[in-house]
Amino acid sequence: MATIRDLVATLRRFDGVQAAAVLGRDGLLIDTDANEGVDSEQIAAHVPSILQFADELGTAAAAGPLQSAVLEHAEATVVLASMSADVVLLVLVRPDANLGALLYDIRRHRAGLASLV
């Protein structure tokens, strides 16, 4: 049976992925694998406030809770995907990565990924 560590390792094999992490909605890391120089703990610490405001936006728009978010920055893109009520997947990718394929796989395998947590 696959584990959270397997999930993180699989995501890291996508071309352009700089970091993959599974964390609690409180920002505490459960498992992570990142390139040297990427501070996963620092990144994860910002996730709870992002999720809070995204969920509030979803409520205000009658859209429901956040399923996934893509935050595009000049030097990287951050993908957040809710795996359960308490667990979030975070993937940091280079701007030149095939984001579409990554998002497709996360969406397609969401139920299977959620069963790992």
C-alpha positions in Angstrom: 0.0 0.0 0.0 1.3 3.5 -0.9 2.3 5.9 1.9 2.5 9.6 2.3 6.2 9.3 1.7 5.5 7.6 -1.6 3.2 10.4 -2.6 5.8 13.0 -1.9 8.5 11.0 -3.7 6.2 10.6 -6.8 5.4 14.3 -7.0 9.1 15.1 -6.7 9.7 13.1 -9.9 7.6 15.5 -12.0 9.9 17.6 -14.1 10.2 21.1 -12.5 8.9 20.2 -9.0 11.2 21.9 -6.5 9.3 20.7 -3.4 6.4 18.6 -2.4 4.9 18.5 1.1 2.0 17.1 2.9 1.0 19.3 5.9 -1.8 19.9 8.3 -4.1 22.9 7.9 -2.3 24.3 10.9 0.9 24.5 8.8 2.8 21.7 10.5 4.7 19.5 8.0 3.8 15.8 7.9 6.3 14.9 5.2 8.3 16.9 2.7 11.0 16.6 0.1 12.6 19.7 -1.3 15.5 21.0 -3.3 18.4 22.4 -1.3 17.7 26.0 -0.4 13.9 25.6 -0.2 12.7 26.2 3.3 9.6 23.9 3.5 8.8 24.9 7.1 8.8 28.6 6.2 6.6 28.0 3.2 4.2 25.7 5.2 3.9 28.3 7.9 2.0 30.6 5.5 -0.5 28.1 4.3 -3.0 28.3 7.1 -3.8 32.0 6.5 -4.1 31.4 2.7 -6.5 28.5 3.3 -8.6 30.5 5.8 -9.1 33.4 3.4 -9.7 31.1 0.4 -12.3 29.2 2.3 -14.0 32.5 3.4 -14.0 33.6 -0.3 -15.6 30.3 -1.2 -18.3 30.8 1.4 -19.0 34.4 0.3 -19.2 33.2 -3.3 -21.4 30.2 -2.4 -18.6 28.1 -4.0 -17.9 25.8 -1.0 -14.5 25.0 0.6 -11.2 25.3 -1.3 -10.3 22.2 -3.3 -7.1 23.6 -4.9 -5.3 26.8 -5.5 -2.6 27.9 -7.9 -0.4 30.8 -6.8 1.8 32.0 -9.6 4.8 34.0 -8.7 7.7 35.4 -10.8 10.1 32.6 -10.0 7.8 29.7 -9.0 4.2 28.4 -8.8 2.7 27.1 -5.6 -0.1 24.5 -5.9 -2.2 23.8 -2.8 -4.7 20.9 -2.8 -7.0 20.0 0.0 -6.7 16.2 0.7 -9.0 16.1 3.6 -10.5 18.4 6.2 -7.2 18.4 8.0 -4.5 17.8 5.4 -3.1 19.8 2.5 -0.8 19.0 -0.4 1.7 21.7 -1.4 3.8 21.5 -4.5 6.3 24.2 -5.5 7.2 24.1 -9.2 9.4 26.1 -11.6 7.6 28.5 -13.9 8.6 26.4 -16.9 7.1 23.1 -15.5 4.1 21.4 -17.2 1.6 22.6 -14.6 -1.3 21.3 -16.6 -0.2 17.7 -16.3 0.6 18.1 -12.6 -2.9 19.6 -11.8 -4.6 17.0 -13.9 -2.9 14.2 -12.0 -3.6 15.8 -8.6 -7.3 16.2 -9.5 -7.6 12.7 -11.1 -6.0 11.0 -8.1 -7.4 13.2 -5.4 -9.5 10.4 -3.8 -6.6 8.0 -3.9 -4.3 10.6 -2.4 -6.8 11.5 0.3 -6.9 7.9 1.3 -3.3 8.1 2.3 -3.9 10.7 4.9 
